[in-house]
Amino acid sequence: MNNWLNAKVIAAIPIFISVNLAAFGVWFFDISSQSIPLILGIMAGGLVDLDNRLTGRLKNIFYTLIAFTISSFVVQLNIGKPIQYIALMTSLTFIFTMIGAVGQRYSTIAFGSLVVALYTTLTYDQNSTGSWFINPTMILFGTLIYSVVTLIVHLFFPNRPVQESIAKAFCALGEYLDAKSVFFDPDEIDEIEKKHLNFALKNANVINAFNLARTALFYRIRGQHRHIRTQKMVRYYFAAQEIHERANSTHFDYQQISEKLKIQI
């Protein structure tokens, strides 16, 4: 696969296709007045998009549409009533914040639901002669467009995000090993403290990269049927983790070693 087709490019494909589909639909059906809620719905769908296997993505879409429907329609029904609207937004903020404490999926969906409530408020027009449910429906339709496009893109590149995460983990591990190798340079004895600081930063980068790779793998190995490439990525991850553990478990007095090497040389 081409190097330019990395995880960031793949992540941008759904929003690019969705916005273009929305623009074509607005032009074809001549519904420019509903273009803003439609685009905002696509943006909301992008905010709650989480990397997962196919069944996990379907569950995310199901919960997202339910939460967005409740948030958007309830706000639309109360937006013209100041007291009820303030009480409603306060309640929604509290409820979705509590739901978000359950886990990452629910936290992301809860945040997106609050954003949808704000989007519904922004698109409200009291002088509009259209039906009250148009804006919430268009927001949900925009979210659905993005979700469907995301599923299609996932079918074409199901393992690319995991491969990218594993590759980044190995790159971080390589930089970590390079940072450790400079301790044995006898010509830079006076810079040991600086090397220790750089070494600690590289170690933190390795841990962060491993955490991201482990999370990406976790969402794909929970099912009973594991893809061959996923199993291969799991083996790569454990190999990288073992290398890091071995390199991190050995500690020396680098100051003393460098001085001995300098004397011998």
C-alpha positions in Angstrom: 0.0 0.0 0.0 1.2 3.5 -0.8 3.0 5.3 2.0 0.9 8.4 1.5 -2.3 6.5 2.3 -1.7 6.6 6.1 -4.2 6.6 9.0 -4.7 10.4 8.8 -5.6 10.3 5.1 -8.0 7.4 5.6 -9.6 9.3 8.6 -10.2 12.3 6.3 -11.8 10.3 3.5 -15.2 9.9 5.2 -15.7 13.6 5.9 -14.5 14.5 2.4 -17.0 12.1 0.8 -19.8 12.9 3.2 -19.6 16.7 2.6 -19.5 16.2 -1.1 -22.5 13.9 -1.0 -24.4 16.5 1.1 -23.4 19.3 -1.3 -24.7 17.3 -4.2 -27.9 16.5 -2.4 -28.5 20.1 -1.5 -28.0 21.1 -5.1 -30.0 18.3 -6.6 -33.1 18.7 -4.3 -32.7 22.5 -4.1 -32.8 22.5 -0.3 -30.2 25.2 0.5 -32.1 26.3 3.5 -31.4 22.9 5.2 -27.7 22.7 4.2 -26.4 24.1 7.5 -28.0 21.4 9.8 -27.1 18.7 7.3 -23.4 19.7 7.4 -23.5 20.1 11.1 -24.8 16.6 11.4 -21.9 15.3 9.4 -19.5 17.2 11.7 -21.2 15.7 14.7 -20.8 12.2 13.3 -17.1 12.9 12.8 -16.8 14.0 16.4 -18.1 10.6 17.8 -16.2 8.4 15.3 -14.2 5.8 17.1 -11.8 3.2 15.7 -13.3 -0.2 16.2 -14.0 -3.5 14.4 -17.1 -3.7 12.2 -19.6 -4.9 14.9 -18.2 -2.3 17.3 -18.8 0.5 14.8 -22.4 -0.7 14.2 -23.0 -0.5 17.9 -21.5 2.9 18.1 -23.7 4.1 15.3 -26.8 2.6 16.9 -26.1 4.3 20.3 -25.1 7.5 18.6 -28.3 7.9 16.6 -30.4 7.2 19.7 -28.5 9.8 21.8 -28.5 12.4 19.0 -32.3 11.8 18.3 -33.1 12.4 22.0 -30.8 15.4 22.3 -31.9 17.2 19.1 -35.6 16.7 19.2 -36.0 17.5 22.9 -34.0 20.7 22.4 -36.0 21.6 19.4 -39.3 21.2 21.3 -38.2 23.5 24.1 -36.0 26.0 22.4 -38.7 28.7 22.3 -39.4 28.4 26.0 -36.6 30.1 27.9 -37.1 28.6 31.4 -37.7 25.1 30.1 -34.8 25.4 27.7 -32.3 26.4 30.5 -33.5 23.6 32.7 -33.3 21.1 29.8 -29.8 22.0 28.9 -28.7 21.8 32.5 -30.3 18.4 32.8 -28.8 17.1 29.5 -25.3 18.3 30.6 -25.5 16.5 33.9 -27.1 13.3 32.4 -24.6 13.0 29.5 -21.7 13.8 31.8 -22.7 10.9 34.1 -23.2 8.6 31.2 -19.7 9.5 29.9 -18.2 8.2 33.1 -19.1 4.6 32.0 -16.4 4.4 29.3 -14.7 5.9 26.3 -17.5 5.0 23.9 -20.2 6.6 26.0 -18.0 9.6 26.9 -17.5 10.4 23.2 -21.2 9.9 22.4 -22.2 12.0 25.4 -20.0 14.8 24.2 -21.3 14.6 20.7 -24.9 14.7 22.0 -24.2 17.9 23.8 -22.7 19.3 20.7 -25.8 18.3 18.7 -28.0 20.1 21.3 -25.9 23.3 20.6 -26.1 22.7 16.8 -29.9 22.4 17.1 -30.0 25.7 18.9 -27.8 27.4 16.3 -30.0 26.3 13.4 -33.2 27.3 15.1 -35.1 30.0 13.2 -38.3 31.3 14.8 -39.3 33.0 11.5 -39.1 29.8 9.6 -42.3 28.5 8.0 -41.1 24.9 7.7 -42.0 22.0 10.0 -40.4 22.1 13.5 -38.7 18.7 13.0 -36.8 19.6 9.8 -33.6 20.8 11.5 -33.3 17.8 13.9 -34.0 15.4 11.0 -31.4 16.9 8.8 -28.8 16.8 11.6 -29.5 13.1 12.1 -29.5 12.5 8.3 -26.0 14.1 8.1 -24.8 11.9 10.9 -26.2 8.9 9.2 -24.5 9.8 5.9 -21.1 10.1 7.7 -21.6 6.9 9.5 -22.5 4.9 6.4 -19.5 6.3 4.5 -17.3 5.5 7.5 -18.4 1.9 7.4 -17.7 1.6 3.7 -14.2 3.1 4.2 -13.6 0.6 7.1 -14.5 -2.3 4.8 -11.8 -1.2 2.4 -9.2 -0.5 5.1 -10.1 -2.6 8.2 -6.6 -3.1 9.6 -4.8 0.1 8.4 -5.2 2.0 11.7 -3.8 -1.0 13.7 -0.9 -1.3 11.3 -0.2 2.4 11.7 -0.3 2.1 15.5 2.1 -0.8 15.6 4.5 0.9 13.1 4.5 4.0 15.4 5.2 1.8 18.4 8.2 0.3 16.7 9.4 3.8 15.6 9.1 5.0 19.2 11.0 1.9 20.3 13.8 2.5 17.8 14.2 6.1 19.1 14.2 4.8 22.7 17.0 2.3 21.8 19.0 5.1 20.0 18.7 7.3 23.1 20.0 4.5 25.3 22.9 3.7 23.0 24.4 7.3 23.3 25.2 6.5 27.0 28.1 4.4 25.8 29.8 7.3 24.0 33.0 8.0 26.0 33.5 11.5 24.4 30.3 12.9 26.0 30.7 12.1 29.7 29.8 15.6 30.8 26.3 15.3 29.2 25.1 12.3 31.1 22.3 14.2 32.9 21.1 15.6 29.6 21.0 12.1 28.1 19.0 10.8 31.1 16.4 13.5 30.5 16.2 12.7 26.8 16.0 9.0 27.6 13.1 9.5 30.0 11.2 11.5 27.3 11.8 8.7 24.8 10.6 6.1 27.3 7.4 8.1 27.8 6.8 8.2 24.1 7.2 4.4 23.9 4.7 3.9 26.6 2.2 6.2 24.9 2.7 4.5 21.6 2.2 1.1 23.2 -1.0 2.2 24.9 -2.5 3.5 21.6 -1.5 0.2 19.8 -2.9 -1.9 22.7 -6.2 0.0 22.6 -6.5 -0.4 18.8 -5.8 -4.2 19.1 -8.2 -4.5 22.1 -11.2 -3.4 20.0 -10.4 -6.0 17.4 -9.6 -9.1 19.5 -12.7 -9.1 21.7 -14.7 -11.1 19.1 -14.4 -14.8 18.7 -13.3 -14.6 15.1 -9.9 -12.9 14.7 -8.5 -11.8 11.4 -5.1 -13.3 10.4 -3.6 -9.8 10.1 -4.9 -8.9 13.6 -3.2 -12.0 15.0 0.0 -11.0 13.3 -0.3 -7.4 14.7 -0.7 -8.9 18.2 2.5 -10.9 17.8 4.3 -7.8 16.6 3.0 -5.9 19.6 4.2 -8.5 22.1 7.6 -8.7 20.4 8.0 -4.9 20.7 6.9 -5.0 24.3 9.4 -7.7 25.1 12.2 -5.7 23.5 11.3 -2.7 25.6 11.1 -4.7 28.8 14.5 -6.2 28.2 16.1 -2.9 27.4 14.4 -1.2 30.3 15.3 -3.8 32.9 19.1 -3.3 32.6 20.5 -0.4 34.5 24.2 0.6 34.7 26.3 3.4 36.1 26.8 5.0 32.7 29.1 7.6 34.1 31.5 4.9 35.3 31.2 2.9 32.1 31.9 5.9 29.9 35.0 6.7 31.9 36.3 3.2 31.6 35.7 3.1 27.9 37.5 6.5 27.6 40.5 5.1 29.5 40.6 1.9 27.4 40.4 3.8 24.1 
